[in-house]
Amino acid sequence: MYNVMSPKAEEFISHEEILESLAYAEANKMNRELIDRILEKARERKGLSHREAAVLLDCGLEDKNQEIYELAQQIKKDFYGNRIVMFAPLYLSNYCINGCEYCPYHLKNKHIARKKLTQEEIVKEVMALQDMGHKRLALEAGEDPVNNPIEYILECIHTIYGIKHKNGAIRRVNVNIAATTVENYQKLKDAGIGTYILFQETYHKESYEKLHPTGPKHDYAYHTEAMDRAMDGGIDDVGLGVLFGLNNYRYDFTGILMHAEHLESYKGVGPHTISVPRLRRADDIDPDVFDNGISDEIFAKIVACIRIAVPYTGMIVSTRESKACREKVLHLGISQISGASRTSVGGYAEEEPEEENSAQFDVSDNRTLDEVVRWLMEMGYVPSFCTACYREGRTGDRFMTLLKSGQIVNCCHPNALMTLKEYLEDYASEETKAIGEKLIEGELDVITNPKVKEKVMDYLANIHNGKRDFRF
């Protein structure tokens, strides 16, 4: 049944293969010799198979677990340095015809406020996001062919890219909408999207079908094969994710790595990002009923093992997680985080009244973007608002080649510093600006190419003098 090169979901995500991998991991969780061999392979920075990664996740040897965490931190540092990419979600509409049992947008929920942003409302929301300093958005919408057809999503993208407010501009729009056709993916590509994101929720087919009893999302194969169609439609960068807490975490951990292996083998390039959201309380949803919750400790190990298994893939954690939890997993492999997020339809321009709640889930980290940026810099990270690779055509395998070659330090790091400088000049509080200027000065020494360094210093001076949007 298992075939990584198959276009069929039940063959590249084989239930039998996952069960065998989990049994193998359980049987070898105290096998020091095997774990040492896997760690030695991982140190080559070329990744691990799903079965090898499952062994590390189950590892019960405390000294080896410490090695796993240390290796994850080092791999993250080697490929992504200390840069953390910033983004914000923008919820366009919560109209939805699916019956997902873990999501308040499900069709049977009659007391959630149903909303859909008009283009005029989108302008206000985006201007508010620009006034914070955001340059990168992730668009979210429920599945509803009447209220949220592809034409509406395309119109929203066009509107967003056209909004120029003061020094603000959204330079890249990523899209998280329901599985669709190759034709529609081609339309999204033509509209200039960055990454197409779609969470699997769970790779366990039987559980998936029970959790999605009605609506188009019930079709497990169509949903699971969506990334293949997106790539067939010309989208280079795709983002995977599972919702930890819906199903057994070991099963879904193995499944998402198998999906990454499939894309790498069948399409020539693995996922651009992997997201690791955990189930959260929301209107009409009680996460306790799923009884699959995972502790912060297990969550941290999942992040570390994914980082080791797919060293080139970006990893995303959202404001679903608390400040303390985000701080822990940043060190272990996370490369992108959201900041100052609103999970309601609207809410950036004006705070949503409590009686009109339209949020998809409760946010745990409620800090402002300025507070998040300052927090990152105080830990030695460089908050990056960069979107250069998308606009320079460095996507898909071209981005991965840059990452694997080690030249990212002379490209992404300078771009991160320049976009941080823009943020400091246009949006930061005085305290944040002082910390940021000192950070940039020190980070210039990370750039190894003297010509690049000289040019960056010139660009930084130009940004201080009012010019914007320099990039390598």
Residue pairs with C-beta under 8 A, 6 or more apart in sequence:
1 10
1 11
1 14
1 15
1 16
1 17
2 11
2 12
2 14
2 16
2 17
3 11
3 12
3 14
4 12
4 258
4 261
4 262
4 265
4 266
5 12
5 262
5 265
5 266
6 12
6 266
7 225
7 228
7 266
8 221
8 225
9 220
9 221
9 224
9 225
10 205
10 221
12 258
12 259
12 261
12 262
12 266
13 203
13 224
13 255
13 258
13 259
13 262
14 258
15 204
15 205
17 258
18 203
18 251
18 254
18 255
18 258
21 50
21 51
21 54
21 254
22 54
22 250
22 251
22 254
24 51
24 54
24 55
25 51
25 54
25 55
25 57
25 58
25 250
26 58
28 34
28 35
28 55
28 58
29 55
29 58
29 59
29 60
29 61
30 60
30 61
31 55
32 61
32 64
34 55
35 55
35 56
35 59
35 61
35 64
36 64
38 48
38 52
38 55
38 56
39 56
39 64
39 67
39 68
39 71
41 48
41 52
42 48
42 52
42 56
42 71
42 75
42 308
42 309
43 71
45 75
45 78
45 79
45 311
46 311
47 308
47 309
47 310
47 311
47 312
48 56
48 308
48 309
49 257
49 261
49 309
50 254
50 257
50 258
50 261
50 309
51 254
52 309
53 253
53 254
53 257
53 305
53 306
53 308
53 309
54 250
54 253
54 254
56 68
56 305
56 308
57 250
57 253
57 301
57 302
57 305
58 250
59 65
59 68
65 301
68 301
68 304
68 305
68 308
69 300
69 301
69 304
69 332
71 308
72 303
72 304
72 305
72 307
72 308
72 332
72 333
73 331
73 332
73 333
75 307
75 308
75 311
75 333
76 307
76 331
76 332
76 333
76 334
76 335
78 311
79 311
79 312
79 403
79 408
80 314
80 335
80 408
81 382
81 408
81 409
81 412
81 413
81 446
82 380
82 381
82 382
82 443
83 335
83 381
83 382
83 384
83 412
83 413
83 416
84 330
84 334
84 335
84 336
84 337
84 376
84 381
84 382
84 383
84 384
85 136
85 314
85 335
85 336
85 337
85 384
85 385
85 386
86 134
86 135
86 136
86 336
86 337
86 338
86 339
86 369
86 372
86 373
86 383
86 384
86 385
87 134
87 136
87 137
87 138
87 174
87 336
87 337
87 338
87 339
88 129
88 132
88 134
88 136
88 137
88 138
88 338
88 339
88 340
88 341
88 348
88 369
89 137
89 138
89 139
89 140
89 176
89 318
89 338
89 341
89 342
89 343
90 122
90 125
90 126
90 129
90 137
90 138
90 139
90 140
90 160
90 348
91 140
91 141
91 342
91 343
91 344
91 345
91 346
91 358
91 360
92 116
92 117
92 122
92 139
92 140
92 141
92 148
92 152
92 153
92 156
92 345
93 115
93 116
93 117
93 141
93 142
93 144
93 147
93 148
93 152
93 345
94 104
94 105
94 112
94 114
94 115
94 116
94 141
94 142
94 345
94 358
94 360
95 105
95 114
95 116
95 142
95 144
95 146
95 147
95 148
96 103
96 105
96 106
96 107
96 142
96 143
96 144
96 215
97 107
97 142
97 143
97 144
97 145
97 215
97 216
98 105
98 106
98 107
98 142
98 143
98 178
98 212
98 214
98 215
98 216
98 217
98 218
99 106
99 107
99 108
99 212
99 213
99 214
99 215
99 218
100 106
100 201
100 211
100 212
100 215
100 217
101 210
101 211
101 212
101 213
102 201
102 211
102 243
102 246
102 279
102 285
102 287
102 290
103 282
103 285
103 360
104 112
104 282
104 283
104 284
104 285
104 359
104 360
104 361
105 112
105 142
105 360
106 284
107 214
107 215
109 283
109 284
111 283
111 284
112 283
112 284
112 357
112 358
113 356
113 357
113 358
114 358
115 344
115 345
115 346
115 356
115 358
116 147
116 148
116 345
117 125
117 156
117 345
117 346
119 155
119 156
119 159
121 346
121 349
122 156
122 159
122 160
123 159
123 163
124 349
125 346
125 348
125 349
126 137
126 159
126 160
126 163
126 165
126 170
127 163
127 165
127 168
127 349
128 348
128 349
129 137
129 168
129 170
129 348
130 163
130 165
130 166
130 168
130 169
130 170
131 165
131 166
131 168
131 427
132 340
132 368
132 369
132 370
132 427
133 168
133 369
133 370
133 373
133 385
133 423
133 426
133 427
133 428
134 170
134 339
134 369
134 385
135 169
135 170
135 171
135 172
135 385
135 386
135 387
135 419
136 170
136 171
136 172
136 173
136 174
136 194
136 385
136 387
137 160
137 170
137 172
137 173
137 174
138 173
138 174
138 175
138 176
138 197
138 338
139 153
139 156
139 157
139 160
139 173
139 174
139 175
139 176
139 177
140 176
140 177
140 360
141 148
141 153
141 177
142 148
142 178
143 177
143 178
143 215
143 216
143 217
148 177
150 180
150 184
150 187
150 188
153 175
153 177
153 188
154 187
154 188
154 191
157 173
157 175
157 188
157 191
157 192
157 193
158 191
160 170
160 173
161 170
161 173
161 192
163 169
163 170
166 426
167 422
167 426
167 468
168 426
169 469
171 387
171 390
171 391
171 469
172 194
172 387
172 390
172 391
173 192
173 193
173 194
174 193
174 194
174 195
174 196
174 197
174 239
175 188
175 193
175 195
175 196
175 197
176 196
176 197
176 198
176 199
176 239
177 198
178 198
178 216
178 217
179 198
179 216
179 217
179 222
179 223
179 226
179 229
180 226
180 229
181 229
182 229
182 232
182 233
183 233
184 233
185 196
185 229
185 230
185 232
185 233
185 234
185 235
186 233
186 234
188 196
188 233
188 235
189 233
189 234
189 235
193 235
194 237
194 387
194 390
194 395
195 235
195 237
195 238
195 239
195 272
195 273
196 227
196 230
196 235
196 237
196 238
196 239
197 238
197 239
197 241
197 273
197 275
198 223
198 226
198 227
198 230
198 238
198 239
198 240
198 241
199 240
199 241
199 242
199 243
199 275
199 277
200 208
200 223
200 224
200 240
200 241
200 242
200 252
200 255
200 256
200 259
201 208
201 211
201 212
201 242
201 243
201 246
202 208
202 211
202 242
202 243
202 246
202 247
202 251
202 252
202 255
203 224
203 242
203 247
203 251
203 252
203 254
203 255
203 256
203 258
203 259
204 247
204 248
204 251
204 252
204 255
205 220
207 246
207 247
208 220
208 223
209 218
209 220
211 246
212 218
216 222
217 223
224 259
227 238
227 240
227 259
227 263
227 267
227 271
228 263
228 266
228 267
230 238
231 238
231 263
231 267
236 269
236 272
236 395
236 396
236 397
236 398
237 272
237 273
237 390
237 395
237 396
237 399
238 263
238 271
238 272
239 271
239 272
239 273
239 274
239 275
239 316
240 256
240 259
240 260
240 271
240 273
240 274
240 275
241 256
241 274
241 275
241 276
241 277
241 316
242 252
242 253
242 255
242 256
242 276
242 277
243 277
243 278
243 279
244 252
244 276
244 277
244 278
244 279
244 292
244 294
244 299
244 302
245 278
245 279
245 287
245 290
245 292
245 293
245 294
246 252
246 279
246 290
246 292
247 292
248 292
249 292
249 294
249 298
249 302
253 302
253 305
253 306
256 274
256 306
257 306
257 309
257 310
259 271
260 270
260 271
260 274
260 309
260 310
260 313
261 270
263 269
263 270
263 271
264 270
268 397
269 396
269 397
269 400
270 310
270 312
270 313
270 400
271 310
271 313
272 313
272 314
272 395
272 396
272 399
273 313
273 314
273 315
273 316
273 336
274 306
274 310
274 313
274 314
274 315
274 316
275 315
275 316
275 317
275 318
276 299
276 302
276 303
276 306
276 315
276 316
276 317
276 329
277 317
277 318
277 320
278 293
278 294
278 299
278 320
278 321
279 287
279 290
279 292
279 293
280 287
280 320
280 361
280 362
280 364
281 287
281 361
281 362
282 359
282 360
282 361
282 362
283 357
283 359
285 361
287 293
294 302
296 324
296 325
296 328
299 325
299 329
300 328
300 329
300 332
303 315
303 317
303 329
303 332
303 333
303 334
304 332
304 333
306 313
306 315
306 333
307 315
307 332
307 333
312 400
312 403
312 404
314 335
314 336
315 333
315 334
315 335
315 336
316 334
316 335
316 336
316 337
316 338
317 326
317 329
317 330
317 334
317 336
317 337
318 337
318 338
318 341
319 338
319 339
319 341
319 363
319 364
319 365
319 366
320 361
320 363
320 364
321 329
321 364
321 365
322 364
322 365
323 364
323 365
323 367
323 375
325 364
326 334
326 337
326 365
327 379
330 337
330 376
330 379
330 381
337 372
339 367
339 368
339 369
339 372
339 373
340 367
340 368
340 369
340 372
341 363
341 365
342 348
342 352
342 359
342 363
343 359
343 360
343 361
343 362
343 363
344 352
344 357
344 358
344 359
344 360
345 358
346 352
346 358
347 359
352 358
352 359
365 372
367 375
369 427
370 427
370 428
370 429
370 432
372 383
373 383
373 423
373 428
373 432
373 436
374 429
374 431
374 432
374 435
376 382
376 383
377 383
377 432
377 435
377 436
377 439
378 435
380 439
382 413
382 416
382 417
382 420
382 439
382 443
383 416
383 420
383 423
384 412
384 415
384 416
384 419
384 420
385 419
385 420
385 422
385 423
386 412
386 415
386 416
386 418
386 419
386 471
388 394
388 411
388 412
388 415
388 471
388 472
389 395
389 399
389 402
389 411
389 412
391 471
392 471
394 402
394 411
402 408
402 411
409 446
409 447
409 448
410 447
410 448
410 449
410 452
410 472
411 472
413 443
413 446
413 447
414 447
414 452
414 453
414 455
414 456
414 459
414 472
415 471
415 472
417 440
417 443
417 444
417 456
417 460
418 456
418 459
418 460
418 463
418 470
418 471
420 436
420 439
420 440
421 436
421 440
421 460
421 463
421 464
422 463
422 468
422 469
423 436
424 432
424 433
424 436
424 437
424 440
425 433
425 463
425 464
428 436
440 460
444 453
444 456
444 457
447 453
447 456
452 472
455 472
459 470
462 470
463 470
